[in-house]
């Protein structure tokens, strides 16, 4: 390549050059490589707040786009063969070699498919280090992260939609929890739910998990550890058919519940509920 020619210019001259976009979620950078300029721009726009070209990728995926449109409602399959994880659903197939830290994805030009691959990959990485993803909204207030979990319709999105100006919304869909030396830390994610906007690329130590219950009054009830573990397990997202990692996730949730406050939060669907989130 001649001096003064950028990698983007090279890609324009030679459309088969694969250029990577490094998406860093939860402090874990994953490089997505594609030779399709339009799809690369879709990735850059979709994960704009989480693109970090300076980060050293923890793993890389080469994306091969297919013309075939397939439904995404098929059950996901995540299995391990030796050092390789095999991911499959109706709309994508992917493989990821743990030892080589490389893999490939075959999918149509659907950004929801790459969302799913990233979620699954991060769930595996988190499980290996004692963390997890939870179907919960979350936000930072006063330097601490609060998670809001509940069944569909319990108010996860409503809670963060009503967040005051001094709160930083991390997600209204999937909370990302990593184990640290001093406890647990929640990170923002680009995976949007009903709010239809990504969370902030920020993080904070986890202060509390609130199990939501809409009510006519606002109050908080402490939850015993055994009840907390059962409730949290209902909301943890994990896809792999792998006994070892399933056991690790269970251990992670048990350890989390013994170190982080878990409460039942009855709330009225208005801003007064945030008086309990401090």
C-alpha positions in Angstrom: 0.0 0.0 0.0 1.5 3.4 -1.0 2.2 6.1 1.6 -0.7 8.4 2.3 -3.4 5.9 1.3 -5.8 5.2 4.2 -7.2 1.8 4.9 -10.7 3.1 3.9 -9.3 4.3 0.6 -7.8 0.8 0.0 -11.1 -0.8 0.8 -12.8 1.5 -1.8 -10.2 0.5 -4.4 -10.4 -3.2 -3.5 -13.9 -4.2 -2.3 -12.7 -7.6 -1.1 -10.5 -6.1 1.7 -11.9 -7.0 5.1 -11.8 -4.1 7.5 -12.5 -4.6 11.2 -14.7 -2.6 13.5 -13.8 -3.1 17.1 -16.9 -3.0 19.4 -16.0 -2.8 23.1 -18.8 -3.8 25.5 -18.1 -4.3 29.2 -14.5 -3.6 28.6 -14.2 -6.6 26.2 -13.3 -5.6 22.6 -14.5 -7.8 19.8 -13.4 -7.1 16.2 -16.0 -7.6 13.5 -14.4 -7.9 10.0 -16.3 -7.5 6.8 -15.5 -6.7 3.2 -18.9 -5.2 2.6 -18.7 -1.4 3.0 -22.4 -0.9 3.5 -22.6 -3.5 6.3 -19.5 -2.1 7.9 -21.2 1.3 8.0 -24.3 -0.3 9.6 -22.1 -1.8 12.3 -20.3 1.5 12.9 -23.6 3.3 13.2 -25.3 0.7 15.3 -22.6 0.5 17.9 -21.3 4.1 17.5 -20.9 4.7 21.2 -19.0 1.5 21.7 -16.6 1.5 18.8 -13.0 1.6 20.0 -10.4 1.3 17.2 -7.6 1.6 19.7 -8.5 -1.5 21.7 -6.7 -4.8 21.3 -9.5 -7.3 20.4 -10.2 -10.2 22.8 -11.4 -12.1 19.7 -12.2 -11.5 16.0 -15.0 -12.6 13.8 -14.9 -12.6 10.0 -18.5 -11.9 8.7 -19.7 -13.5 5.5 -23.0 -12.1 4.2 -25.5 -14.4 2.5 -28.3 -13.3 0.3 -30.8 -15.8 1.8 -33.3 -14.2 4.2 -34.2 -16.7 7.0 -36.4 -16.4 10.0 -34.9 -15.6 13.4 -37.5 -17.3 15.6 -35.8 -20.6 15.5 -34.3 -21.8 18.8 -30.6 -20.9 19.3 -28.1 -23.7 19.6 -24.8 -23.0 21.5 -22.5 -26.1 21.9 -18.8 -26.6 22.3 -16.6 -29.0 20.3 -13.2 -29.1 21.8 -11.9 -25.5 21.8 -14.5 -24.3 19.4 -18.0 -22.9 20.2 -20.6 -23.4 17.6 -23.5 -20.9 17.5 -26.6 -21.4 15.3 -30.0 -20.0 14.8 -32.3 -19.6 11.8 -30.7 -16.4 10.7 -27.0 -17.1 11.5 -24.3 -19.6 11.9 -21.0 -18.9 13.7 -18.0 -20.6 15.1 -15.5 -19.2 17.6 -12.2 -20.9 18.4 -11.2 -20.1 22.0 -7.5 -20.9 21.6 -7.0 -18.9 18.4 -9.4 -16.2 19.5 -10.9 -16.1 16.0 -14.1 -17.1 14.4 -16.6 -16.6 11.6 -20.2 -15.6 11.1 -22.5 -16.3 8.2 -25.6 -14.3 8.1 -27.7 -12.0 5.9 -27.3 -8.2 6.2 -29.5 -8.1 9.3 -28.0 -6.1 12.3 -30.2 -8.1 14.7 -28.3 -11.2 13.9 -24.9 -9.7 14.8 -26.6 -8.4 18.0 -27.4 -12.0 18.9 -23.9 -13.3 18.1 -22.4 -10.6 20.3 -24.8 -11.3 23.2 -24.0 -15.0 23.1 -20.3 -14.5 22.8 -20.3 -12.1 25.8 -22.4 -14.5 27.8 -19.8 -17.1 27.3 -16.9 -14.8 28.2 -18.7 -13.5 31.3 -19.5 -17.1 32.5 -15.8 -18.0 32.3 -14.9 -15.2 34.6 -17.7 -15.3 37.1 -20.1 -12.7 35.6 -23.3 -12.8 33.6 -25.9 -11.0 31.5 -29.3 -10.4 33.1 -32.6 -9.5 31.5 -32.9 -6.3 33.4 -32.7 -2.5 33.0 -30.0 -0.6 34.9 -28.8 2.8 35.6 -26.1 4.7 37.6 -27.0 7.1 40.3 -24.6 8.7 42.8 -21.7 6.6 41.4 -23.5 3.3 42.0 -25.3 1.0 39.6 -28.9 -0.3 40.2 -30.4 -3.2 38.3 -34.2 -3.5 37.8 -35.4 -7.0 37.0 -38.8 -8.5 36.5 -41.1 -10.5 34.3 -42.3 -8.9 31.0 -44.5 -5.9 31.8 -43.1 -5.5 35.4 -41.7 -2.1 34.5 -38.0 -2.5 33.5 -38.3 0.0 30.7 -40.7 2.3 32.6 -38.3 2.6 35.5 -35.4 3.8 33.4 -37.7 5.9 31.2 -38.6 7.8 34.4 -34.9 8.2 35.5 -34.1 11.6 36.8 -31.5 13.9 35.1 -28.7 12.8 37.5 -29.1 9.1 36.5 -27.1 7.5 33.7 -29.1 4.8 31.9 -27.0 1.8 31.1 -29.7 -0.3 29.4 -33.4 -0.9 29.3 -32.9 -4.5 28.0 -29.8 -6.5 29.1 -27.6 -5.7 32.1 -24.0 -6.6 31.8 -22.4 -7.7 35.1 -18.7 -8.4 35.6 -16.9 -9.7 38.7 -14.1 -7.6 40.0 -11.6 -7.8 42.8 -13.9 -5.8 45.1 -17.3 -7.0 44.0 -19.4 -6.5 40.8 -19.6 -3.9 38.2 -22.4 -3.1 35.8 -21.7 -1.8 32.2 -23.8 -0.1 29.6 -24.7 -2.0 26.5 -25.8 -1.0 23.0 -28.6 -3.5 23.0 -31.8 -1.5 22.9 -35.2 -2.6 24.1 -38.5 -0.6 24.1 -36.6 2.7 24.5 -35.1 2.0 21.0 -31.8 3.7 22.0 -28.5 2.2 23.3 -27.4 2.6 26.8 -24.5 4.8 27.9 -21.0 3.5 27.5 -20.3 3.8 31.3 -20.0 1.6 34.3 -20.2 1.6 38.1 -20.1 -0.8 41.1 -23.4 -2.6 41.6 -25.2 -1.3 44.6 -28.5 -3.2 44.5 -30.8 -5.4 42.4 -34.5 -4.4 42.5 -37.1 -7.1 41.7 -39.9 -5.0 40.3 -43.5 -5.1 41.3 -45.9 -2.4 40.2 -48.1 -1.2 43.1 -50.2 1.7 44.4 -47.3 2.7 46.8 -43.6 2.8 46.9 -41.7 0.5 49.2 -38.7 -1.8 49.4 -38.7 -5.2 51.0 -35.4 -7.1 51.7 -35.2 -10.5 50.0 -33.6 -13.5 51.7 -30.7 -15.0 49.9 -32.3 -18.2 48.8 -35.3 -16.3 47.3 -32.9 -13.9 45.7 -30.9 -16.7 44.0 -34.1 -18.2 42.6 -35.3 -14.8 41.3 -32.0 -13.9 39.7 -31.7 -17.2 37.9 -35.0 -16.6 36.2 -33.6 -13.5 34.7 -30.0 -14.5 33.8 -29.4 -15.0 30.1 -27.4 -18.0 29.1 -27.6 -20.0 26.0 -24.9 -22.7 26.0 -25.6 -26.4 26.4 -22.6 -27.0 28.5 -22.7 -28.5 32.0 -19.5 -26.9 33.2 -20.4 -23.4 32.2 -24.0 -23.8 33.5 -22.5 -24.7 36.9 -20.2 -21.7 36.7 -23.2 -19.4 36.1 -25.1 -20.9 39.0 -22.0 -20.4 41.3 -21.7 -16.8 40.0 -25.3 -16.0 40.8 -25.0 -17.5 44.3 -21.8 -15.5 45.0 -23.5 -12.4 43.6 -26.5 -12.8 45.8 -24.4 -13.2 48.9 -22.4 -9.9 48.1 -25.0 -7.6 46.6 -28.3 -6.4 48.1 -31.4 -7.8 46.5 -34.8 -6.3 47.3 -38.3 -6.4 46.1 -39.3 -2.9 44.9 -43.0 -2.1 44.8 -43.4 1.1 42.9 -45.9 3.5 41.3 -45.1 4.1 37.6 -44.0 7.7 38.1 -40.9 9.6 39.1 -41.5 9.2 42.9 -40.2 5.6 42.6 -36.7 7.0 42.2 -36.8 8.4 45.7 -36.0 4.8 46.7 -33.0 4.6 44.3 -30.1 6.2 46.1 
